[in-house]
Amino acid sequence: MQKSKISIQDICSIAIMTALIAVMAQISIPMPLGVPMTMQTFAITLAGIVLGSKRGALSAIVYLLLGAVGVPVFAGFSGGAQNLIGPTGGFLISFPIMAFLIGLGVELKKKKGMFLLFLILGTVSNYVVGVAMFCIVTQSPVITGITACVLPFIPTAIIKAAVASVLGLQIQRRLGAALQWT
């Protein structure tokens, strides 16, 4: 019998993190230019830190698939593929990349500065893909995309990344040891 590359523990951990992302998406503050401030990025950062690159990215992919087929897991209890191709769809689409990069930083954290570097790269990837999609869909110049989608969110992005890092590293250390991930 061939051994599975993904364990029941992995599936359960990915499912729990997917549920957490869906719950955190509902904590949303509408913003003037149409891009809401949500706690999704906090949950995605946590997914990468706690689950690592592959499992974290998988939890984000499952979240996107659930939303794409109409399960109301996106901000404002919305669902459907139209969310992935709308003005804020790029932020959603980038979640697996973001979780993977941040998780990779955790896996490489023994090398000095790698965790912080990949935390920043993951966050920047979210903004780059999000702004690009926003500009394409709304036919706006890049400066408008940056003004609407990046500048108002920088302070909270830093706070969310810091809190998710402190909390996530503690959870990862304990959960990883219990599940023999470390």
KOLVOVEX-85690 format. One line per 4 residues: number of its first residue (from 1); for each residue x, y, z of N, C-alpha, C, O. Coordinates in steps of 0.05 Angstrom, whole numbers, plus 32768, in hexadecimal, padded with zeros to 4 digits. Layout:
BEGIN
NUM) X,Y,Z,X,Y,Z,X,Y,Z,X,Y,Z; ...;
***
This chain:
BEGIN
1) 8011,7FE8,8000,8000,8000,8000,8012,8019,8000,8025,801A,800F; 800B,802C,7FEF,801B,8044,7FED,8013,8058,8003,7FFB,805C,8008; 8027,8064,800F,8022,8078,8024,801A,8093,8018,8026,809C,8005; 8005,809E,8023,7FFA,80B8,8019,800D,80CE,8021,801A,80CE,8036;
5) 800F,80E2,800F,8021,80F9,8015,8014,810D,8027,8021,811F,8032; 7FFA,810B,802B,7FEB,811D,803C,7FDD,810C,8051,7FCF,80F9,804A; 7FE0,8113,806A,7FD5,8103,8080,7FB9,810E,8088,7FB1,8123,807F; 7FAB,80FE,8098,7F92,8107,80A3,7F96,8120,80B4,7F85,8132,80B3;
9) 7FAC,8121,80C2,7FB2,8138,80D2,7FB6,8151,80C0,7FAC,8166,80C7; 7FC3,814D,80AA,7FC7,8163,8097,7FAC,816D,808D,7FA6,8185,808C; 7F9B,815A,8084,7F80,8161,807A,7F70,8170,808E,7F63,8185,8088; 7F70,8167,80A7,7F61,8174,80BC,7F6D,8190,80C2,7F5D,81A3,80C6;
13) 7F87,8192,80C3,7F94,81AC,80C8,7F8D,81C0,80B1,7F88,81D8,80B7; 7F8E,81B7,8099,7F88,81C8,8082,7F6B,81D1,8083,7F64,81E8,807E; 7F59,81BE,808A,7F3C,81C4,808C,7F37,81D9,80A2,7F27,81EC,809E; 7F44,81D5,80B9,7F40,81E8,80CF,7F4A,8204,80C7,7F3D,8218,80CC;
17) 7F61,8205,80B9,7F6C,821F,80B1,7F5A,822C,809B,7F56,8244,809B; 7F4F,821C,8089,7F3D,8226,8075,7F25,8232,8082,7F1C,8248,807A; 7F1A,8225,8096,7F03,822F,80A5,7F0A,824A,80B3,7EFA,825C,80B4; 7F22,824B,80BE,7F2B,8264,80CC,7F2D,827B,80B8,7F25,8291,80BE;
21) 7F37,8275,80A0,7F39,828A,808B,7F1D,8294,8084,7F18,82AC,8082; 7F0A,8281,8081,7EEE,8289,807B,7EE2,829A,8091,7ED3,82AD,808B; 7EE7,8293,80A9,7EDC,82A2,80C0,7EE9,82BE,80C1,7EDB,82D2,80C4; 7F03,82BF,80BE,7F11,82D9,80BF,7F0A,82EB,80A8,7F0C,8304,80AA;
25) 7F01,82E0,8092,7EF9,82F0,807B,7EE0,8300,8081,7EDB,8315,8075; 7ED1,82F7,8095,7EB8,8306,809C,7EBD,831E,80AD,7EAB,832E,80B1; 7ED5,8320,80B8,7EDD,8338,80C7,7EE7,834C,80B1,7EFE,834B,80A9; 7ED5,835E,80A9,7EDA,836F,8092,7ED1,838C,8098,7EBB,8390,80A3;
29) 7EE2,839E,8090,7EDB,83BB,8092,7EDB,83C6,8076,7EEF,83C6,8068; 7EC4,83D0,806D,7EC2,83DC,8052,7ED4,83F5,8050,7ED6,8404,8063; 7EE1,83F8,8039,7EF2,8410,8035,7EE7,8420,801D,7ED8,8415,800D; 7EEE,843A,801C,7EE2,844C,8008,7EE6,8443,7FEB,7ED4,8448,7FDB;
33) 7EFD,8438,7FE4,7F02,8432,7FC8,7EFB,8415,7FC0,7F03,840B,7FAB; 7EEB,8407,7FD1,7EE0,83ED,7FC9,7EF0,83D5,7FD2,7EE7,83BE,7FCF; 7F08,83D8,7FDD,7F18,83C1,7FE6,7F15,83C0,8005,7F1F,83D1,8013; 7F06,83AC,800F,7F01,83AB,802C,7F1A,83A2,803B,7F2B,8394,8031;
37) 7F1C,83AA,8054,7F31,83A1,8066,7F26,8389,8074,7F13,838A,8083; 7F33,8372,8070,7F2A,8359,807C,7F40,834C,808D,7F57,8355,808C; 7F39,8338,809B,7F4D,8329,80AA,7F56,8310,809B,7F63,82FF,80A7; 7F4F,830E,8081,7F58,82F7,8071,7F76,82F5,8070,7F81,82E0,8073;
41) 7F84,830C,806C,7FA1,830B,806A,7FAD,8302,8085,7FC2,82F5,8085; 7FA1,8309,809B,7FAA,82FF,80B5,7FA9,82E1,80B5,7FBC,82D3,80BD; 7F92,82D6,80AC,7F8E,82B9,80AC,7FA0,82AB,8098,7FAA,8295,809E; 7FA5,82B7,8081,7FB7,82AB,806E,7FD3,82AB,8078,7FE2,8297,8075;
45) 7FDC,82C1,8085,7FF6,82C2,8092,7FF8,82AC,80A7,800C,829E,80A8; 7FE4,82A9,80B7,7FE3,8294,80CC,7FE5,8278,80BF,7FF2,8267,80C9; 7FD6,8274,80A9,7FD7,825A,809B,7FF3,8253,8092,7FFC,823D,8096; 8001,8266,8086,801C,8261,807D,802F,825B,8095,8040,8249,8093;
49) 802C,826A,80AA,803E,8267,80C1,8038,824C,80CF,804A,823D,80D5; 801F,8247,80D5,8018,822F,80E4,801A,8215,80D4,8025,8201,80DE; 8011,8216,80BB,8010,81FD,80AC,8028,81F9,809A,802D,81E3,8090; 8038,820E,8095,804F,820C,8083,8046,8213,8066,802F,8218,8061;
53) 8059,8211,8054,8055,821B,8039,8040,820A,802A,802D,8216,801F; 8042,81F0,802A,8030,81E0,8019,8014,81DE,8026,8000,81E2,8018; 8013,81D7,803F,7FF8,81D5,804C,7FEB,81F0,804E,7FD2,81F2,804B; 7FFA,8205,8053,7FEF,8220,8054,7FE3,8228,8039,7FCD,8233,8038;
57) 7FF2,8223,8024,7FE8,8229,8009,7FCF,8218,8002,7FBC,8222,7FF6; 7FCF,81FF,800B,7FB8,81EE,8006,7F9F,81F8,8014,7F89,81F7,8009; 7FA3,8202,802D,7F8B,820D,803B,7F80,8225,802C,7F68,8229,802B; 7F91,8236,8021,7F88,824D,8011,7F7B,8244,7FF7,7F67,8250,7FEF;
61) 7F85,822F,7FEB,7F79,8225,7FD2,7F5D,8219,7FD8,7F4B,821E,7FC9; 7F5B,820A,7FED,7F41,81FF,7FF5,7F2D,8216,7FFA,7F16,8214,7FF1; 7F36,822A,8008,7F25,8242,800D,7F1B,824E,7FF3,7F04,8254,7FF0; 7F2E,8252,7FE0,7F26,825E,7FC6,7F13,824C,7FB7,7F00,8256,7FAB;
65) 7F18,8232,7FB7,7F06,821F,7FA9,7EEA,8220,7FB6,7ED6,8220,7FA7; 7EE9,8220,7FD0,7ECE,8222,7FDD,7EC0,823B,7FD5,7EA8,823A,7FCE; 7ECE,8251,7FD6,7EC2,826B,7FCD,7EBA,826B,7FB0,7EA5,8276,7FA9; 7ECB,8260,7F9F,7EC6,8260,7F82,7EAD,8250,7F7B,7E9F,8258,7F68;
69) 7EA7,823B,7F89,7E8F,822B,7F83,7E76,8236,7F90,7E60,822B,7F8E; 7E78,824D,7F9F,7E61,825A,7FA9,7E5D,8259,7FC7,7E4B,8265,7FD2; 7E6E,824A,7FD6,7E6C,824A,7FF3,7E72,8266,7FFD,7E87,8271,7FF5; 7E62,8272,800D,7E66,828E,8016,7E7C,8291,802A,7E77,8298,8042;
73) 7E95,828D,8022,7EAC,828F,8034,7EBC,82A8,8030,7ECD,82AF,8041; 7EB7,82B7,801A,7EC5,82D0,8016,7EB9,82E6,8027,7EA4,82E3,8033; 7EC7,82FD,8028,7EBE,8314,8038,7EA1,831A,8032,7E98,8319,801B; 7E92,8321,8047,7E76,8328,8044,7E65,8310,803E,7E4F,8312,8032;
77) 7E6D,82F8,8046,7E5F,82DF,8041,7E58,82DC,8024,7E42,82D4,801C; 7E6B,82E3,8013,7E67,82DF,7FF6,7E76,82C7,7FEC,7E89,82BD,7FF9; 7E6D,82BD,7FD5,7E7A,82A6,7FC8,7E75,82A8,7FAB,7E64,82B8,7FA2; 7E83,8298,7F9B,7E80,8298,7F7F,7E99,82A1,7F71,7EA9,82B0,7F7B;
81) 7E9C,8297,7F58,7EB4,829D,7F48,7EB7,82BA,7F42,7ECD,82C4,7F3D; 7EA1,82C9,7F41,7EA3,82E5,7F3B,7EB4,82F5,7F4F,7EBF,8309,7F48; 7EB7,82EA,7F67,7EC8,82F7,7F7B,7EE6,82F5,7F73,7EF6,8306,7F7A; 7EEC,82E0,7F65,7F08,82DB,7F5D,7F10,82EB,7F44,7F28,82EF,7F3F;
85) 7EFC,82F5,7F35,7F03,8304,7F1D,7EFA,8321,7F1F,7EFC,8331,7F0C; 7EF1,8329,7F37,7EE9,8345,7F3C,7F02,8356,7F43,7F18,834C,7F43; 7EFD,836F,7F4B,7F12,8382,7F51,7F24,8378,7F68,7F3C,837F,7F69; 7F19,836A,7F7B,7F29,8360,7F92,7F32,8343,7F8F,7F3D,8337,7FA1;
89) 7F2C,8337,7F78,7F32,831B,7F74,7F4F,8314,7F75,7F57,82FE,7F7D; 7F60,8327,7F6D,7F7D,8322,7F6E,7F87,831D,7F8A,7F9A,830D,7F8E; 7F7B,832A,7F9E,7F83,8326,7FB9,7F7D,8309,7FC1,7F8D,82FB,7FCE; 7F65,8300,7FBA,7F5D,82E4,7FC0,7F6F,82D0,7FB1,7F79,82BD,7FBD;
93) 7F73,82D4,7F98,7F83,82C2,7F87,7FA0,82BF,7F92,7FAC,82AA,7F8F; 7FAA,82D5,7F9E,7FC6,82D4,7FA8,7FC9,82C5,7FC2,7FDF,82C1,7FCB; 7FB3,82BE,7FD0,7FB5,82B2,7FEA,7FC6,8299,7FEB,7FD6,8296,7FFD; 7FC3,8286,7FD8,7FD5,826F,7FD9,7FF3,8276,7FD7,8004,8269,7FE4;
97) 7FF9,8289,7FC6,8014,8292,7FC2,801E,829F,7FDC,8035,8299,7FE6; 800E,82AF,7FE8,8015,82BD,8001,801A,82A8,8017,802E,82AA,8025; 8008,8295,801A,800B,8281,802F,8024,8270,802A,8033,8269,803D; 8028,8269,8011,8040,8258,800A,805A,8267,8011,806B,825C,801E;
101) 805C,8280,8009,8074,8290,800E,8079,8293,802C,8090,8291,8035; 8064,829A,803B,8067,829E,8058,806F,8283,8065,8080,8282,8077; 8062,826E,805C,8069,8253,8067,8085,824B,8061,8093,823F,8071; 808E,8252,8049,80AA,824D,8041,80BD,825C,8054,80D2,8252,805B;
105) 80B6,8274,805B,80C6,8284,806D,80C9,8276,8088,80DE,8277,8095; 80B3,826A,8092,80B4,825B,80AB,80C7,8243,80A8,80D6,823D,80BA; 80C5,8236,8092,80D5,821E,808D,80F3,8225,808B,8104,8215,8090; 80F9,823D,8082,8114,8246,807E,811E,8258,8095,8133,8264,8093;
109) 810E,825B,80AB,8113,826E,80BF,812E,826A,80CE,8137,827C,80DC; 813A,8252,80CB,8153,824E,80D8,8169,825F,80CC,817D,8266,80D9; 8165,8267,80B3,8177,8279,80A6,816F,8296,80AD,8157,829D,80AA; 8181,82A5,80B7,817B,82BF,80C2,816C,82D1,80AE,8174,82D5,8097;
113) 8156,82DC,80B7,8146,82EF,80A8,8133,82E4,8093,8124,82F3,8087; 8134,82C9,8090,8123,82BD,807B,8105,82C0,8081,80F5,82C5,806F; 80FE,82BB,809A,80E1,82BD,80A1,80D7,82D9,809B,80C2,82DC,808E; 80E4,82ED,80A4,80DB,8309,809F,80DB,830F,8081,80C8,831B,8077;
117) 80EF,8306,8072,80F0,830B,8055,80D8,82FE,8047,80CB,830B,8037; 80D2,82E5,804E,80BC,82D7,8041,80A1,82E1,804B,808D,82E0,803C; 809F,82EB,8063,8087,82F8,806D,8081,8311,805C,806A,8315,8054; 8096,8320,8057,8093,8338,8047,808C,8331,802A,807B,833D,801D;
121) 809A,831D,801F,8095,8314,8003,8079,830A,8000,806C,8310,7FEC; 806F,82FB,8013,8054,82F1,8012,803F,8307,8012,802C,8307,8002; 8044,831B,8023,8032,8332,8025,8033,8343,800B,801E,834B,8001; 804B,8347,8001,804E,8357,7FE9,8041,8348,7FD1,8035,8355,7FC0;
125) 8043,832D,7FD0,8037,831F,7FBA,8018,8323,7FBA,800C,8325,7FA5; 800D,8324,7FD2,7FF0,8329,7FD5,7FE9,8345,7FC9,7FD6,8347,7FBA; 7FF9,8359,7FCF,7FF4,8374,7FC5,7FF9,8376,7FA7,7FE9,8382,7F99; 800E,8369,7F9D,8014,836B,7F80,7FFE,835F,7F70,7FF4,836B,7F5D;
129) 7FF6,8346,7F76,7FE1,8339,7F67,7FC7,8348,7F6B,7FB8,834B,7F57; 7FC1,8350,7F83,7FA8,835F,7F88,7FA6,8379,7F79,7F91,837F,7F6E; 7FBB,8389,7F7A,7FBB,83A2,7F6B,7FBA,839E,7F4D,7FAB,83AC,7F3F; 7FC8,838A,7F43,7FC8,8385,7F26,7FAB,837E,7F1D,7FA2,8389,7F09;
133) 7F9E,836D,7F2C,7F82,8365,7F25,7F70,837D,7F27,7F5E,8381,7F16; 7F73,838C,7F3D,7F62,83A4,7F41,7F65,83B7,7F29,7F51,83C1,7F1F; 7F7D,83BC,7F21,7F82,83CF,7F0B,7F77,83C4,7EF0,7F6D,83D3,7EE0; 7F7A,83AA,7EEC,7F70,839E,7ED3,7F52,83A0,7ED2,7F46,83A8,7EBE;
137) 7F45,8397,7EE8,7F27,8396,7EE8,7F1B,83B2,7EE7,7F07,83B6,7ED9; 7F26,83C4,7EF7,7F1B,83DF,7EF8,7F26,83F2,7EE3,7F1E,8409,7EE1; 7F39,83E8,7ED4,7F47,83F8,7EBF,7F52,8412,7ECC,7F50,8428,7EC1; 7F5E,840F,7EE3,7F6A,8425,7EF2,7F88,8425,7EEE,7F94,8410,7EE9;
141) 7F94,843D,7EF1,7FB1,843E,7EF1,7FBD,8431,7F0B,7FAF,842F,7F1F; 7FD5,8428,7F0A,7FE2,841B,7F20,7FE2,842D,7F39,7FDE,8422,7F4F; 7FE6,8446,7F36,7FE6,8458,7F4E,7FCB,8458,7F5C,7FCA,8459,7F74; 7FB5,8455,7F4D,7F9B,8453,7F59,7F98,8438,7F68,7F8D,8437,7F7E;
145) 7FA3,8423,7F5C,7FA2,8409,7F69,7FB2,8409,7F83,7FA9,83FE,7F97; 7FC9,8416,7F82,7FD9,8417,7F9B,7FCB,8428,7FB0,7FCB,8421,7FC7; 7FBF,843E,7FA7,7FB1,8450,7FBA,7F99,8442,7FC6,7F94,8445,7FDE; 7F8A,8433,7FB6,7F72,8425,7FC0,7F78,840B,7FCF,7F6A,8405,7FE2;
149) 7F8D,83FD,7FC6,7F91,83E2,7FD0,7FA9,83DD,7FE2,7FAB,83C8,7FEE; 7FBB,83F0,7FE3,7FD3,83EC,7FF3,7FD6,8400,800A,7FD7,83F9,8021; 7FD7,841A,8003,7FDD,842E,8017,7FCC,842E,802F,7FD6,8430,8046; 7FB1,842B,802D,7FA1,842C,8045,7FA5,8413,8057,7F9D,8413,806E;
153) 7FB1,83FE,804B,7FB3,83E4,8059,7FCE,83DF,8066,7FD1,83CB,8074; 7FE2,83EF,8060,7FFD,83EA,806A,7FFE,83E8,8088,800A,83D5,8093; 7FF3,83FC,8097,7FF5,83F9,80B4,7FE8,83E0,80C0,7FF4,83D2,80D1; 7FD1,83D9,80B6,7FC4,83C1,80C0,7FD2,83A8,80B6,7FD2,8393,80C4;
157) 7FDD,83A9,809F,7FEC,8391,8094,8004,838B,80A6,8009,8374,80AC; 8011,83A0,80AF,8028,839C,80C1,801F,8390,80DC,802C,837E,80E6; 800A,839B,80E6,7FFF,8391,8100,7FF6,8374,80FD,7FFD,8363,810E; 7FE7,836E,80E8,7FDD,8353,80E4,7FF4,833F,80E1,7FF3,8329,80EB;
161) 8008,8347,80D2,801F,8335,80CD,802E,8330,80E7,8037,831A,80EC; 8032,8345,80F7,8040,8342,8110,8031,8330,8124,803D,831E,812F; 8017,8335,8127,8007,8325,8139,8005,8308,812F,8008,82F5,813F; 8000,8304,8115,7FFF,82E9,810A,8019,82DB,810D,801A,82C2,8112;
165) 802F,82E9,810B,804A,82DC,810E,804E,82D3,812B,8056,82BC,812F; 8049,82E4,813E,804D,82DD,815A,803B,82C5,8161,8044,82B1,816D; 8021,82C8,815B,800E,82B3,8161,8013,829A,8151,8013,8284,815C; 8018,829D,8138,801C,8286,8126,8035,8276,812D,8034,825D,812C;
169) 804B,8283,8133,8063,8274,813A,8060,8264,8154,806A,824E,8156; 8050,826F,8167,804B,8260,8180,8039,8248,817A,803F,8232,8183; 8024,824C,8169,8012,8236,8162,8022,8221,8152,801F,8209,8157; 8032,822A,813F,8041,8218,812E,8054,8207,813E,8057,81EF,8139;
173) 8061,8213,8151,8074,8204,8162,8066,81EE,8171,8070,81D8,8172; 804F,81F5,817D,8041,81E1,818D,8032,81CC,817C,8033,81B4,8181; 8024,81D6,8167,8015,81C4,8156,8028,81B3,8145,8024,819B,8141; 803E,81BF,813B,8051,81B1,812C,805E,819A,813B,8063,8185,8130;
177) 8064,819F,8154,8070,818A,8165,805B,8174,816A,8062,815C,8169; 8042,817B,816F,802D,8167,8174,8028,8156,815C,8023,813E,815E; 8029,8162,8144,8023,8154,812B,803C,814A,811E,803B,813F,8108; 8052,814D,812B,806C,8145,8120,8073,8152,8106,807E,8145,80F4;
181) 806D,816C,8103,8074,817B,80EB,8091,8186,80EE,809E,818C,80DA; 809A,8189,8107,80B4,8195,810B,80CA,8180,810C,80E1,8187,8110;
***
